[in-house]
Each structure stands twice: as C-alpha cells, then as structure tokens.
Amino acid sequence: MSSPNTLAMLQQVDIFQGVPAEALEELLATAETRGFERGETIFREREPGDAMYLVVEGAVELTQSTGPAADHRLALLDHGQIFGELALFDHLPRSATAEAFVKTTLLRFPAEAFDELLDNCSDIAPHLLRNLVRKLSLRLRDADQQINELSRAAAR
C-alpha cells in the first residue's frame, strides 16, 4: 500500500490525470524508491529505456550530448515531475542523460510493470493515451519554437 501523499502526488502527474486511484495503487506497488547524491547519474543517453521516474524530493537535470565535450540542458525537474516516460511506450534507448542536480529521491516504475498494468486494466489506457498525446503535443510545440528561434538566430 502506498502512502496517501505518494498517491496524491501521482494523481497530480499530467499523464495520470483521470486514472482511477486503484490502478495508480497497483502501479505504486511496483515502484521502488531510489536515492541519488548530487551529480550522480540516474541513466545515460542511449542506454536502454526500462523505467519511468517520479521526483519525490530534490531535482534532476536532463541533458543531451551536443558534441564530444558539450551537453545541452533540456530540463531541470523537481518535486512531482516525471521523466523517462517515453521509454514505457516506445521501448527505445534513452534520448537524454538524467543526473541528480541535488540530493534526490525518486520512485522508479519498471516498464514491465507498466505494460502489465495496461494489459490488465484496459479502462486506464484511454486516459493515459489522451494525456500522453497532450504532453507530447506540448513538447513538439516547444521544439518547433526552439527550432524557429535557432533559425532566426542563424539568419542574422
């Protein structure tokens, strides 16, 4: 059984909006708590994507390699935010590196448990898919805006 605070935090995560509490409880039962010290790597770009993470305490920096000795910060995530969720759906290698920005506590949700939940609780799939499409749409809009800004800067 999860704590009420953890369940409430999960219910606030954008991709889980509208998912029944019972299904989230099942998902939480598969989660493992992991602690990371500042600067510790959670996963690296191009590693297999085998889990999603929820920031319980602390902060996580997501970066992407832009060259042999250069990284670009994609995001700085804190309490209640998830990352690595695309691996649950596409099972492709990680597109970024995740590192603890400060001392951080995470919940790790294995991909296998997530797949099993989707297979056994078909009533949550529509909620998850709708929410995921919204999230991906926002990310795509942000990426389009960044590309547009880079194009303008290059044209100057």
Residue frames as a rotation matrix with the C-alpha (Angstrom) as fourth column:
MET 1
0.580 0.814 0.000 0.00
0.814 -0.580 0.000 0.00
0.000 0.000 -1.000 0.00
SER 2
-0.320 -0.686 0.653 1.37
0.647 -0.662 -0.379 3.42
0.692 0.301 0.656 -0.91
SER 3
-0.651 0.098 -0.753 1.28
0.600 -0.541 -0.589 6.43
-0.465 -0.835 0.294 1.34
PRO 4
0.455 0.890 0.025 -1.58
0.755 -0.371 -0.541 8.89
-0.473 0.265 -0.841 0.76
ASN 5
0.370 -0.385 -0.846 0.99
-0.274 -0.915 0.296 11.59
-0.888 0.122 -0.444 -0.07
THR 6
-0.724 -0.679 0.124 2.63
-0.127 0.308 0.943 9.47
-0.678 0.667 -0.309 -2.76
LEU 7
-0.323 0.702 0.635 -0.72
0.892 0.449 -0.044 8.56
-0.316 0.552 -0.772 -4.29
ALA 8
0.640 0.566 -0.519 -1.78
0.418 -0.824 -0.383 12.23
-0.645 0.029 -0.764 -4.25
MET 9
-0.104 -0.766 -0.635 1.50
-0.410 -0.549 0.729 13.20
-0.906 0.336 -0.257 -5.94
LEU 10
-0.828 -0.204 0.523 0.99
0.303 0.621 0.722 10.57
-0.472 0.757 -0.453 -8.65
GLN 11
0.098 0.961 0.258 -2.58
0.905 0.022 -0.426 11.77
-0.415 0.276 -0.867 -9.22
GLN 12
0.574 0.066 -0.816 -1.18
-0.015 -0.996 -0.091 15.23
-0.819 0.064 -0.571 -9.99
VAL 13
-0.568 -0.818 0.094 1.20
0.024 0.099 0.995 13.94
-0.823 0.567 -0.037 -12.67
ASP 14
-0.292 0.486 -0.824 -0.08
-0.829 -0.558 -0.036 15.04
-0.477 0.672 0.566 -16.07
ILE 15
-0.618 0.065 -0.784 -0.11
-0.594 0.615 0.519 11.62
0.516 0.786 -0.342 -17.74
PHE 16
-0.856 0.288 -0.428 -2.07
0.452 0.819 -0.353 10.09
0.249 -0.496 -0.832 -14.84
GLN 17
-0.771 0.636 -0.024 -4.89
-0.571 -0.708 -0.415 12.65
-0.281 -0.307 0.909 -14.71
GLY 18
0.089 0.950 -0.300 -8.21
-0.991 0.116 0.074 10.80
0.105 0.290 0.951 -14.57
VAL 19
-0.338 -0.244 -0.909 -6.69
-0.240 0.956 -0.167 7.37
0.910 0.162 -0.382 -13.93
PRO 20
0.709 0.705 -0.031 -8.58
-0.170 0.213 0.962 5.56
0.685 -0.677 0.270 -11.13
ALA 21
0.285 -0.587 0.758 -6.83
-0.952 -0.267 0.151 5.52
0.114 -0.764 -0.635 -7.74
GLU 22
0.724 0.025 0.689 -6.96
-0.266 0.932 0.245 1.71
-0.636 -0.361 0.682 -7.63
ALA 23
0.870 -0.425 0.248 -4.90
0.423 0.388 -0.819 1.47
0.252 0.817 0.518 -10.83
LEU 24
0.402 -0.747 0.529 -2.40
-0.467 -0.665 -0.583 4.01
0.787 -0.013 -0.617 -9.50
GLU 25
0.496 -0.174 0.851 -2.14
-0.805 0.274 0.526 2.00
-0.325 -0.946 -0.004 -6.27
GLU 26
0.888 -0.157 0.433 -1.25
0.257 0.949 -0.183 -1.06
-0.382 0.274 0.883 -8.37
LEU 27
0.655 -0.671 0.348 1.38
0.226 -0.265 -0.937 0.93
0.721 0.693 -0.021 -10.22
LEU 28
0.367 -0.499 0.785 2.80
-0.808 -0.589 0.004 2.31
0.460 -0.636 -0.620 -6.96
ALA 29
0.797 -0.028 0.604 3.07
-0.378 0.756 0.534 -1.23
-0.472 -0.654 0.591 -5.60
THR 30
0.791 -0.516 0.329 5.63
0.610 0.616 -0.499 -1.95
0.055 0.595 0.802 -8.37
ALA 31
0.682 -0.506 0.528 7.69
-0.196 -0.822 -0.535 1.18
0.705 0.261 -0.660 -7.71
GLU 32
0.384 -0.636 -0.669 11.00
0.910 0.382 0.159 1.21
0.154 -0.670 0.726 -5.92
THR 33
0.990 -0.090 -0.107 12.48
-0.051 -0.944 0.326 4.17
-0.131 -0.317 -0.939 -4.06
ARG 34
0.333 -0.929 0.162 15.97
0.909 0.270 -0.319 5.19
0.253 0.254 0.934 -5.11
GLY 35
0.827 -0.151 -0.541 18.24
0.160 -0.860 0.485 7.85
-0.539 -0.488 -0.687 -3.67
PHE 36
0.422 -0.699 0.577 20.92
0.806 -0.003 -0.592 9.75
0.416 0.715 0.562 -5.59
GLU 37
0.111 -0.503 -0.857 23.62
0.655 -0.611 0.444 12.13
-0.747 -0.611 0.262 -4.43
ARG 38
0.687 0.097 -0.720 24.27
-0.297 -0.867 -0.400 15.42
-0.663 0.489 -0.566 -6.22
GLY 39
-0.016 -0.705 -0.709 25.92
-0.963 -0.178 0.200 14.75
-0.267 0.686 -0.677 -9.60
GLU 40
-0.588 -0.174 0.790 25.10
-0.151 0.983 0.104 11.04
-0.794 -0.058 -0.605 -9.60
THR 41
-0.734 0.269 -0.623 23.91
-0.653 -0.031 0.756 9.65
0.185 0.963 0.198 -12.93
ILE 42
-0.032 0.831 0.555 20.43
-0.614 0.422 -0.667 8.09
-0.789 -0.362 0.497 -12.99
PHE 43
0.455 0.017 0.891 20.70
0.577 0.756 -0.309 6.95
-0.679 0.654 0.334 -16.61
ARG 44
-0.476 -0.723 -0.500 22.72
-0.054 -0.543 0.838 7.87
-0.878 0.426 0.220 -19.68
GLU 45
0.286 0.463 -0.839 21.72
-0.833 -0.312 -0.457 8.85
-0.473 0.829 0.297 -23.18
ARG 46
-0.028 -0.159 -0.987 21.46
-0.854 0.518 -0.059 5.78
0.520 0.841 -0.150 -25.46
GLU 47
-0.932 -0.165 0.323 21.04
-0.324 0.777 -0.539 3.31
-0.162 -0.607 -0.778 -22.58
PRO 48
-0.629 0.759 -0.167 18.01
0.485 0.552 0.679 1.03
0.607 0.346 -0.715 -22.76
GLY 49
-0.580 0.545 0.605 14.85
-0.694 -0.720 -0.017 2.74
0.426 -0.430 0.796 -21.55
ASP 50
-0.579 0.273 -0.769 13.45
0.290 0.950 0.119 0.39
0.762 -0.154 -0.629 -18.96
ALA 51
-0.223 0.487 -0.844 11.66
0.970 0.026 -0.241 2.63
-0.095 -0.873 -0.478 -16.46
MET 52
0.209 0.344 0.916 9.92
0.253 -0.923 0.289 5.90
0.945 0.172 -0.280 -15.69
TYR 53
-0.583 -0.482 -0.654 10.85
0.765 -0.054 -0.642 8.04
0.274 -0.874 0.400 -12.69
LEU 54
0.599 0.714 0.363 8.96
0.415 -0.664 0.622 10.40
0.685 -0.222 -0.694 -10.36
VAL 55
-0.537 -0.775 0.332 10.87
0.132 -0.466 -0.875 13.07
0.833 -0.426 0.353 -8.42
VAL 56
0.391 0.621 -0.680 9.82
0.773 0.179 0.608 12.75
0.499 -0.763 -0.410 -4.78
GLU 57
0.812 -0.252 -0.526 12.47
0.196 -0.732 0.653 15.12
-0.550 -0.633 -0.545 -3.37
GLY 58
-0.193 -0.977 -0.087 15.30
0.331 -0.149 0.932 17.06
-0.924 0.151 0.352 -4.94
ALA 59
0.576 0.298 -0.761 15.86
-0.553 -0.544 -0.631 17.85
-0.602 0.785 -0.149 -8.61
VAL 60
0.152 -0.455 0.878 17.01
0.576 0.762 0.295 16.09
-0.803 0.461 0.377 -11.78
GLU 61
0.034 -0.233 -0.972 18.81
-0.648 -0.746 0.156 17.65
-0.761 0.624 -0.176 -14.73
LEU 62
0.565 0.160 0.809 18.19
0.484 0.730 -0.482 16.20
-0.668 0.665 0.335 -18.19
THR 63
0.068 -0.616 -0.785 20.92
-0.600 -0.654 0.461 16.85
-0.797 0.440 -0.414 -20.75
GLN 64
0.897 0.136 0.420 21.63
0.254 0.618 -0.744 15.80
-0.361 0.774 0.520 -24.30
SER 65
-0.062 -0.997 0.053 25.06
0.520 0.013 0.854 15.45
-0.852 0.081 0.517 -25.83
THR 66
0.901 0.324 -0.288 25.84
-0.037 -0.604 -0.796 18.09
-0.432 0.728 -0.532 -28.45
GLY 67
0.568 -0.777 -0.273 29.42
-0.516 -0.077 -0.853 17.07
0.642 0.625 -0.445 -29.10
PRO 68
0.076 -0.624 -0.777 32.43
0.321 0.754 -0.574 15.28
0.944 -0.206 0.258 -27.65
ALA 69
-0.711 -0.419 -0.565 32.70
0.659 -0.117 -0.743 17.59
0.245 -0.900 0.359 -24.65
ALA 70
-0.890 0.420 0.176 29.43
-0.436 -0.897 -0.069 19.52
0.129 -0.138 0.982 -24.68
ASP 71
-0.615 0.774 -0.153 25.96
0.789 0.603 -0.123 18.93
-0.003 -0.196 -0.981 -23.26
HIS 72
-0.688 0.528 0.498 22.74
-0.248 -0.816 0.522 20.89
0.682 0.236 0.692 -23.69
ARG 73
-0.898 0.433 0.069 20.35
0.024 0.207 -0.978 21.18
-0.438 -0.877 -0.196 -20.75
LEU 74
-0.672 0.738 0.064 16.89
0.286 0.179 0.941 20.04
0.683 0.651 -0.331 -21.78
ALA 75
0.419 0.861 0.290 15.14
-0.108 -0.269 0.957 20.40
0.902 -0.432 -0.020 -18.44
LEU 76
-0.872 -0.469 0.141 15.51
-0.197 0.073 -0.978 20.76
0.448 -0.880 -0.156 -14.70
LEU 77
0.049 0.945 -0.324 12.78
-0.061 0.327 0.943 18.76
0.997 -0.027 0.074 -12.97
ASP 78
-0.806 -0.304 0.508 11.72
-0.496 -0.124 -0.860 18.87
0.325 -0.944 -0.051 -9.35
HIS 79
-0.826 0.428 0.367 9.13
-0.128 0.491 -0.862 17.54
-0.549 -0.759 -0.351 -6.89
GLY 80
0.054 0.977 0.205 6.20
-0.078 0.209 -0.975 15.75
-0.995 0.037 0.087 -8.51
GLN 81
0.359 0.044 -0.932 7.58
-0.900 -0.249 -0.359 15.71
-0.248 0.968 -0.049 -12.05
ILE 82
0.628 -0.107 0.771 8.17
0.130 0.991 0.032 12.57
-0.767 0.080 0.637 -14.10
PHE 83
0.177 -0.571 -0.802 10.80
-0.954 -0.301 0.003 11.73
-0.243 0.764 -0.598 -16.66
GLY 84
-0.831 -0.545 0.112 11.73
-0.481 0.804 0.349 8.74
-0.280 0.237 -0.930 -18.75
GLU 85
-0.074 0.920 0.385 8.07
-0.331 0.341 -0.880 8.07
-0.941 -0.192 0.279 -19.51
LEU 86
0.318 0.190 -0.929 8.59
-0.944 -0.031 -0.330 7.71
-0.092 0.981 0.169 -23.25
ALA 87
-0.715 -0.663 -0.222 10.54
-0.671 0.740 -0.047 4.50
0.195 0.115 -0.974 -22.59
LEU 88
-0.555 0.586 0.590 7.33
-0.196 0.597 -0.778 2.98
-0.808 -0.547 -0.217 -21.27
PHE 89
0.503 0.849 -0.161 5.67
-0.282 -0.015 -0.959 3.43
-0.817 0.528 0.232 -24.63
ASP 90
0.733 -0.196 -0.652 8.36
-0.672 -0.054 -0.739 3.18
0.109 0.979 -0.171 -27.29
HIS 91
0.839 -0.421 0.345 10.94
0.158 0.795 0.586 0.90
-0.521 -0.436 0.733 -25.61
LEU 92
0.692 -0.635 0.343 13.73
0.311 -0.167 -0.936 2.79
0.651 0.754 0.082 -27.40
PRO 93
-0.194 -0.845 -0.498 17.09
0.932 0.000 -0.364 3.88
0.308 -0.534 0.787 -25.94
ARG 94
0.314 0.255 -0.915 17.20
0.711 -0.701 0.048 6.98
-0.629 -0.666 -0.401 -23.76
SER 95
0.516 -0.062 0.854 17.29
0.701 -0.542 -0.463 10.27
0.492 0.838 -0.236 -25.66
ALA 96
0.430 -0.366 0.825 18.97
-0.462 -0.875 -0.147 12.13
0.776 -0.318 -0.545 -22.79
THR 97
-0.472 -0.597 -0.648 21.10
0.449 0.470 -0.760 11.72
0.759 -0.650 0.046 -19.69
ALA 98
0.656 0.673 0.342 19.49
-0.054 -0.410 0.910 12.20
0.753 -0.615 -0.232 -16.27
GLU 99
-0.421 -0.841 -0.340 21.59
0.485 0.109 -0.868 13.33
0.767 -0.530 0.362 -13.33
ALA 100
0.429 0.518 -0.740 20.73
0.901 -0.191 0.389 14.30
0.060 -0.834 -0.549 -9.77
PHE 101
0.248 -0.268 0.931 21.08
0.232 -0.917 -0.326 18.10
0.941 0.297 -0.165 -9.60
VAL 102
-0.188 -0.230 0.955 20.96
-0.912 -0.320 -0.257 17.97
0.365 -0.919 -0.149 -5.79
LYS 103
-0.966 -0.038 0.255 20.48
-0.157 0.871 -0.466 15.10
-0.204 -0.491 -0.847 -3.36
THR 104
-0.352 0.832 -0.429 17.37
-0.905 -0.185 0.384 13.45
0.240 0.523 0.818 -4.81
THR 105
-0.653 0.293 0.698 14.82
-0.112 0.874 -0.472 10.76
-0.749 -0.386 -0.538 -4.02
LEU 106
-0.528 0.436 -0.729 13.00
-0.831 -0.092 0.548 9.11
0.172 0.895 0.411 -6.92
LEU 107
0.174 0.558 0.811 10.34
-0.330 0.809 -0.486 6.50
-0.928 -0.183 0.324 -7.44
ARG 108
-0.734 -0.450 -0.509 11.31
-0.646 0.230 0.728 4.12
-0.210 0.863 -0.460 -10.25
PHE 109
0.336 0.894 0.297 8.48
-0.546 0.442 -0.712 2.45
-0.767 0.077 0.637 -12.20
PRO 110
-0.643 -0.638 0.424 9.72
-0.064 0.596 0.800 -0.54
-0.763 0.487 -0.424 -14.26
ALA 111
-0.577 0.373 -0.727 8.45
-0.817 -0.275 0.507 -0.76
-0.011 0.886 0.464 -17.84
GLU 112
-0.832 0.246 -0.498 7.34
0.085 0.942 0.323 -4.39
0.549 0.227 -0.805 -17.41
ALA 113
-0.671 0.592 -0.446 5.02
0.612 0.104 -0.784 -3.47
-0.418 -0.799 -0.432 -14.53
PHE 114
-0.489 0.473 -0.733 3.59
-0.458 -0.854 -0.245 -0.58
-0.743 0.216 0.634 -16.52
ASP 115
-0.699 0.194 -0.688 2.93
-0.619 0.318 0.718 -2.84
0.358 0.928 -0.102 -19.52
GLU 116
-0.824 0.375 -0.425 1.24
0.477 0.864 -0.161 -5.38
0.307 -0.336 -0.890 -17.26
LEU 117
-0.586 0.616 -0.527 -0.98
0.247 -0.484 -0.840 -2.68
-0.772 -0.622 0.131 -15.77
LEU 118
-0.486 0.389 -0.783 -2.06
-0.799 -0.561 0.216 -1.54
-0.355 0.730 0.584 -19.24
ASP 119
-0.761 0.157 -0.630 -2.78
-0.291 0.785 0.547 -5.14
0.580 0.600 -0.551 -20.26
ASN 120
-0.711 0.433 -0.554 -4.81
0.665 0.670 -0.329 -5.91
0.229 -0.603 -0.764 -17.13
CYS 121
-0.179 0.633 -0.753 -6.61
0.553 -0.568 -0.609 -2.57
-0.814 -0.525 -0.249 -16.68
SER 122
-0.504 -0.054 0.862 -7.80
0.858 -0.143 0.493 -1.61
0.097 0.988 0.118 -20.14
ASP 123
0.592 0.805 0.032 -10.02
0.792 -0.588 0.165 1.15
0.151 -0.072 -0.986 -18.69
ILE 124
0.468 -0.455 -0.758 -6.95
0.280 -0.737 0.615 3.28
-0.838 -0.500 -0.218 -17.91
ALA 125
-0.323 -0.674 0.664 -5.44
0.835 0.127 0.535 3.13
-0.446 0.727 0.522 -21.41
PRO 126
0.307 0.454 0.837 -7.69
0.821 -0.570 0.008 5.86
0.481 0.685 -0.548 -22.88
HIS 127
0.971 0.020 -0.238 -6.77
0.165 -0.777 0.607 8.25
-0.173 -0.629 -0.758 -20.03
LEU 128
0.220 -0.975 -0.044 -3.06
0.322 0.030 0.946 7.57
-0.921 -0.222 0.320 -20.39
LEU 129
-0.257 -0.330 0.908 -3.05
0.947 0.101 0.305 7.85
-0.192 0.939 0.286 -24.17
ARG 130
0.636 0.543 0.549 -5.02
0.628 -0.777 0.041 11.10
0.449 0.319 -0.835 -24.21
ASN 131
0.915 -0.304 -0.263 -2.78
0.012 -0.634 0.774 12.61
-0.402 -0.711 -0.576 -21.55
LEU 132
0.018 -0.960 0.279 0.38
0.514 0.248 0.821 11.41
-0.858 0.129 0.498 -23.25
VAL 133
0.035 0.063 0.997 -0.71
0.980 -0.200 -0.021 12.87
0.198 0.978 -0.068 -26.60
ARG 134
0.937 0.310 0.161 -1.30
0.263 -0.929 0.259 16.23
0.230 -0.200 -0.952 -24.86
LYS 135
0.622 -0.762 -0.180 2.15
0.034 -0.204 0.978 16.10
-0.782 -0.615 -0.101 -23.25
LEU 136
-0.184 -0.715 0.674 3.88
0.767 0.325 0.554 15.13
-0.615 0.619 0.488 -26.50
SER 137
0.430 0.425 0.796 1.99
0.833 -0.526 -0.169 17.83
0.347 0.736 -0.581 -28.37
LEU 138
0.988 -0.091 -0.121 3.27
-0.017 -0.862 0.507 20.46
-0.151 -0.499 -0.854 -25.92
ARG 139
0.223 -0.968 0.117 6.82
0.203 0.164 0.965 19.14
-0.953 -0.192 0.233 -26.25
LEU 140
-0.080 -0.203 0.976 6.56
0.977 0.176 0.117 19.24
-0.195 0.963 0.184 -30.04
ARG 141
0.804 0.411 0.430 5.32
0.484 -0.872 -0.072 22.84
0.346 0.267 -0.900 -29.93
ASP 142
0.783 -0.585 -0.214 8.24
-0.138 -0.498 0.856 23.76
-0.607 -0.640 -0.471 -27.67
ALA 143
-0.071 -0.835 0.546 10.68
0.548 0.425 0.721 22.03
-0.834 0.350 0.427 -30.02
ASP 144
0.273 0.255 0.928 9.15
0.945 -0.250 -0.209 23.85
0.179 0.934 -0.310 -33.02
GLN 145
0.992 0.117 0.053 9.56
0.101 -0.965 0.242 27.16
0.079 -0.235 -0.969 -31.21
GLN 146
0.441 -0.897 -0.035 13.20
-0.037 -0.057 0.998 26.41
-0.897 -0.438 -0.058 -30.35
ILE 147
-0.117 -0.446 0.887 13.93
0.873 0.380 0.306 25.43
-0.474 0.810 0.345 -33.96
ASN 148
0.627 0.439 0.643 12.30
0.699 -0.682 -0.216 28.64
0.344 0.585 -0.735 -35.15
GLU 149
0.940 -0.302 -0.159 14.38
-0.147 -0.777 0.612 30.73
-0.309 -0.552 -0.775 -32.72
LEU 150
0.103 -0.947 0.304 17.59
0.265 0.321 0.909 28.95
-0.959 -0.013 0.284 -33.77
SER 151
0.084 -0.005 0.996 16.75
0.992 0.095 -0.083 29.52
-0.094 0.995 0.013 -37.44
ARG 152
0.907 0.287 0.308 16.21
0.316 -0.948 -0.049 33.23
0.278 0.142 -0.950 -36.81
ALA 153
0.704 -0.699 -0.127 19.46
-0.192 -0.359 0.913 33.48
-0.683 -0.619 -0.387 -34.87
ALA 154
-0.053 -0.739 0.672 21.38
0.602 0.513 0.612 31.70
-0.797 0.437 0.417 -37.63
ALA 155
0.357 0.294 0.887 19.91
0.923 -0.256 -0.287 34.02
0.142 0.921 -0.363 -40.26
ARG 156
0.954 0.040 -0.298 21.22
0.132 -0.946 0.296 37.14
-0.270 -0.321 -0.908 -38.51
